[in-house]
Amino acid sequence: MKRASTGTGFWRNLSLFLLGIALLNGSLMAEDGPEKQILRRGNGSELQSLDPHVISGVPESRVLRAIFSGLVALDSRTLEPVPAAALSWEILDEGTRYRFHLDPNGRWSNGEPVRANDFKQSIQRILTPALAAPYASQLFVLKNARDFFEGQLEDFDPVGVKVLDPLTLELSLEAPTPYFLSLLVNPAWFPVHRPSIEAAGSWTSRNAEWAKPGKLISNGPYQLAEWRLNDFLRVTRNPYFPNPEEFPLDEIVFFPIPNIYTEERAFLDGLLDVTAIVSPQRIRYYLEGDDPGILQIEPDLGVYYLLLNTRRPPLDDVRVRQALSLALERSSISRDIRKRGEPPAGHFTPVGIGGYNPPALLEEDLQQARDLLAEAGYGPDNPLPPIPFLFNTSETHRPIAEAIQSLWKNRLGIDIELVNKEWKTYLADRQQRDFSIARAGWLGDYLDPETFLGLWTTGSTNNFSGWSNPEYDGLMAEAAKLPAGPERNDFLVDAESILLEEVPIIPIFFYNRAYLLAPRVENWPTNILGYTNYEGIRVQK
């Protein structure tokens, strides 16, 4: 797919898009009146799915947190766990058993009660191998969950999920997990409505026919009302949600706008209240403009990196992977392309999570990179074959891919073939390991180093690199047995050192979050996780 043109075709498409938003806004106002609280949010790419057990992206999570409720939520200011579908909980047996007491007034959007068995069945569903859930490994903290997922157990009963009564759910863990409550905020833990799924097909099918308007039954403050692919998705109030007063918004409309300039134009024309992103080229303009307050730049718990397929030549040779990393000039990518003060990444895990200080082992050394390639048998007389570089459609990813392509060509003589695919195809290729190098990003789900380092353990459903190291796995397993603190951090440092030495991934920079927010939006949360479930947000008229 070619980069968006700035010629006649581009402006025609832009005009049609803005006309579509304008017509939608007009119809909403005409139908609902001027007093309705409606938030219009830019959401990047079109969604992969609304099945919380098969998604893996940020755009999907933004929608799912509006229409589903997990056992707990997070306070958007402190990021501490707070009640959601469960009103309270007890931590038992030195942190290895959690007993949740569900809200007796909890209801699905069709009026049926939400009960403990809904959560048990949903956990069993995401752990069922046939579903091939990308986030299933997030649930391996549960006792025997991994054995069930990997087929070593056929019966689900030994898994640490027990229904004590219709309103009491007990979860038992393999070991004390200090971040467990925060982990439950991930959509992988959300309950789904079994009768409506089975009415549309198989309980463990990825065919999300059930997740469409008129069919999707959810338990959050909002419900799916309308979804026009590549146009917009609209959610409205769940009439059975027990605490509607805590969610002032009547509706949220999500717009999939992958082109950042189109999204910015819609925002400036008053058709969006918040964007997903802002162009790096426009950051200085807003900082120096008449209204710099609309630009939001915040620290983000995330890392932008390259994912290497270690099972595909020539990247199956660690020396080639090390050479590619050593030849990168990370600071120029951050400074000249991103332009938002993001620190270059000398490691994979951001600094300071739970007192953890990662080993800064990555450096730039062009001569060493060339020596490693020569040692691997490559040089002027035997150049590396062209290597495909996969990235998803975005005006922010292409300049980075082109910069890396140029660096490796000029410094190492390596030809890189850029492969641009839309979001759903990119995700499918990555999951099937149908790539050589792929751009990737990871945003932490909770405030613990495990949310980053756990990705690369053997069997992790988010480890698409094909890399596996028994010593790394052992260190991560030992760390999992310990409470947060220096002793645990020592194991994590040793594990990350192995990761950086074997280079299944190449970290580039740590994220800052930059987006545009209209002054009319009140109580918009700002936190390092970028978390919101839309509680308390208002839009001034």
Residue, then its C-alpha position, 0 to 999 in steps of 0.5 A: m500500500k502506498r503512502a497517502s498522497t497529498g494530491t487530488g485523490f487524498w483531499r477528495n477522500l479527506s473531504l468525503f470523510l469529514l462530510g461523513i463525520a459532519l453528517l453523523n454529528g448532525s444526525l446525533m444532535a437532531e435525534d438526541g438533542p443538545e443536552k446529551q453527553i457525547l464523546r467523539r474519539g479518534n481511535g487509529s485503526e479499524l478494530q480487529s474484533l470486539d471479542p475481548h479474548v482474541i484481541s491484542g491491540v490498543p484501539e480494541s481495548r479503548v472500546l472494550r473498556a467501555i462495554f465490558s467490566g472485569l472483576v476490578a477496574l483502576d482508579s485513573r488517578t492512582l492506578e490502584p485497583v477499585p471495585a467493578a463487577a466485584l464489589s469487594w475481595e479478600i486475599l488469602d493464603e499469603g497471596t495465593r488465593y483471591r475471593f471476589h464478591l460480585d455485585p448482586n445488581g450486576r446485569w448484562s445488557n439484556g437484563e440477565p444477572v452477571r454471576a460468578n459462573d460467567f467469569k469461570q466459563s469465560i476464563q475456561r474459554i480463553l484458556t481453551p487451545a482451540l481459541a488460540a487467544p493471544y493473551a491466554s498467557q496472561l492467565f498462566v498465573l492461575k493454578n494449572a492454567r498453563d497445563f490446561f492451555e497446553g493440553q496437559l490437562e483435559d479437565f478444567d476442574p484442577v484449574g484455580v477457578k472455583v464458584l463458591d456460590p452465584l456471587t462468589l468467585e475464588l481464584s487460586l494462583e501458582a504463586p503470590t503475584p503482587y500485580f494480580l489485581s491490576l492484571l485483571v483489568n486486561p480485556a483477557w479477563f473480561p466475562v463474555h455472554r455464553p448464550s449469545i455467543e452460542a446462538a451465533g456459533s461455537w463457544t470457542s470459535r473466532n468467528a465473532e458474529w456474536a460481537k455485532p450490533g444487535k447481538l453483542i451482550s456486554n456487562g459494562p456501562y455502555q453497549l454496542a449500538e452501531w458499527r460501520l466498518n472503516d467509518f465509526l463505532r458508537v456505544t450507548r448506555n447499558p440500561y441495566f448497568p448498576n451505577p450509571e451516575e458514575f458515567p456521565l457520558d451518554e454515548i461514545v463514538f469511536f472513529p478509525i482514522p489511520n491517517i494522522y493528518t485526516e484525524e487532526r483536520a477532523f479535530l480542528d473542525g470540531l468533529l472530534d473531542v480527542t485524537a489517538i495521536v498527533s503528527p510529530q511535525r505538528i508538535r512544535y506548532y501546537l507548543e508555540g501556538d495560541d492554544p498550546g493546552i490542546l496538545q497533551i504530551e505524557p509519559d507512557l509505559g511503553v517501548y517501540y521495538l523491532l521484532l525479529n523472526t529468529r527462526r527465519p534465515p538470516l535472523d536465525d544467526v544471533r550475530v546478524r541480529q546483534a549487528l542490526s542492533l549495533a548499527l542503529e542510531r536510536s537517538s536520531i530516530s527519537r530526535d528527528i522523527r518522533k520529536r517528542g523527547e522520547p528517550p532512546a532505548g538501551h534496554f527493553t523494560p522502562v526504568g523505575i517500575g517497582g524500583y527495577n533498574p534494567p541493564a542498559l546493554l544496548e549501544e551503537d558500535l558500527q565497527q563491531a556490527r561489521d565484524l559480526l557480519a563478517e564473522a557470520g560469513y557476510g560481506p561485499d562478496n557475500p551480501l545478506p539477502p534482502i530482508p522484508f520489514l513489516f509495518n502496519t499502515s500509519e503515517t507515524h510508522r513509515p518514516i521510522a521504517e524508512a529511516i531504519q532502512s536507510l541506516w542499515k543500507n548506508r552502514l551495513g549495505i543491507d537491502i530492506e524491503l518495506v512491507n506495509k499492511e493494514w492493521k488486521t493483516y499485520l496482526a495476522d502475519r505477526q501471529q502466524r510468524d509470517f515476517s522477518i522483521a516487524r515493527a512492534g510496540w508494547l504498552g505495559d498492562y500493569l506497574d511491574p517489570e513482568t508486563f514486559l519481560g514476561l512476553w519472551t518466556t517460552g510459551s508466552t502467547n505474545n512471543f512471536s519471535g520464535w526465540s526460546n531460552p531455558e535459562y531466561d525461563g528459569l530466571m523468570a520462574e524464580a522471580a515469580k516466586l518472590p515478592a517485589g523487591p531487590e532480590r526479585n529484581d536481581f533475577l529480572v536483571d539477569a533475565e533481561s541481560i540474556l534477552l538483550e544479548e540474544v536480540p530477538i527484539i531490538p528496542i528503539f525508544f520509550y514512548n511518550r503519549a502525544y494527542l490533541l484534547a479539546p478544552r470542552v472535555e472535562n475529567w479526562p484521565t492522565n496516567i502512565l498506563g493511558y488507562t480510562n474506563y470513561e468514568g467521570i468524563r464530561v463534555q461541555k456544550 
